[in-house]
Amino acid sequence: MAIEIERKFLTKSDDFKKESYKKIYIKQGFLNSQKERTVRIRITEEAGFITVKGVSNSSGTSRFEWEKEISILEAEDLFALCEKTIIEKNRFLIKRGANVFEVDEFLGANKGLVIAEIELNHENESFEKPIWLGKEVTGSVKYYNSSLSKHPFADW
């Protein structure tokens, strides 16, 4: 069992792109997006994944996460069973101090939304905040990918 500890932020600008050392295209769908658990299928350029996430704690920073790599072909087959909206995004990786920010620039029905995430070792861990980092949205359910698949940014 693994506990994922992360914080989410909006961005103030696209300056993060200048600092990015890698850009990854991601396509993902949800086999289940109930509040108690989400089951996600994801494809990157290199691999497929199935991920199960549990309920977030009261601050929205921590939750159970289990992930297994599967073949891209298996992941593509599972997309046929996913809930309605498939999420597509470009993820930019930015090294900042001892941490890596993952900045997701959403495409399709969520185009215009950009969310930066940072995974931490513990909830109170301090980290260097880049100038392009905006308002914190950790724990705000509408910014969860599972919510964006049901209520896309274009409909807000």
C-alpha positions, 0 to 999 in steps of 0.5 A: 500500500502506498500513500500519495501526498501531493499539493495542487496549484493553478499557474499564473503564466506559462513560464513553466514551459521554459523550465521544463526538462520533459514533455509527455502526452497523456491520455486517460479515462476512468473505469470508476470515478466514485468518491470512495475510489477511482480506477484510472487507465492511462497511456503515455508515449511509453506505457499503459497504467491502471491506477486505483486511488482511495478517498483523500484525507480531510485536507485533500493532500493524502490518499491511498494509491496503487498503480501497475504498468500494463501494455499500451494495447491492454490500456487501449482495450480498457478505454472502451469501458471507461466513463464518457470523457477521456482526458488528454493533456501535456505534462511538463516536468520541472525540477525545483530544488529536491522536488519535481513539479508536474504541470498538466496543460489540458486539451480537448474539453478541458483546454485552458486549464493548467494545474501544477502538482508536487508530490511530497514525502510528508504533508508539512514538507516545505518546498521552493515555490516558483514565480509561475505558481498560482492559487493552491487548489489542493483538496478542491474536488472540481480540479481532480481529473476524475471530476474533470472527466464528468464536468469539463473545464469548458462547462464551468 
